[in-house]
């Protein structure tokens, strides 16, 4: 999370503020810097640092604390936005790419969303929110084939005895909400099953 209105720096920016190259900063200053200045929460690839904290550390002053109170203009990562909305980070990225939600802003090579945009997305009706994070409904969507096969076998037997409608691939596909190829397989399995 980037607190509202706070300038941020990646490690290249930190080294530039220190007036040295990144490799020199890593050799000479990285350990002391890492002990004094923590990366912003949620930032990774690249790690981001608050510019005011960096400047204070580099000038030998006490490092100021970050605001703790949430603000609508705080910038959140896709993961943090997903936590507010109640969906996965990939759903946030997909919704932003397809225009279903605020596209966010790019900063340091990645997308960020305001807390206000995340809360607005969370307030939308559930049918528009995508897959809920941690959903347990990832099981097979197939219906039991034994029941379908038995029902189709009975229909085939009735059709052969001129007591029912003819069984068609299209009719089976529509009834069981399957592809025509699957409907063909159901009919083939029904023909192989013993008829009563």
Secondary structure, DSSP 4 states (H G I P E B T S, - for coil): -B-TT--EE-HHHHHHHHTS-HHHHHHHTHHHHHHH-PPPTT--SS--EEHHHHHHHHTTPPPPPPP-S--TT-EE-HHHHHHHHTB-HHHHHHHHHHTSS---EEETTEEEEEHHHHHHHHTS-GGGS-SBTT----S--PPPHHHHHHHHHHHHHHHHTTSSPPP-HHHHHHHHT--HHHHHHHHHHHHHSPP-
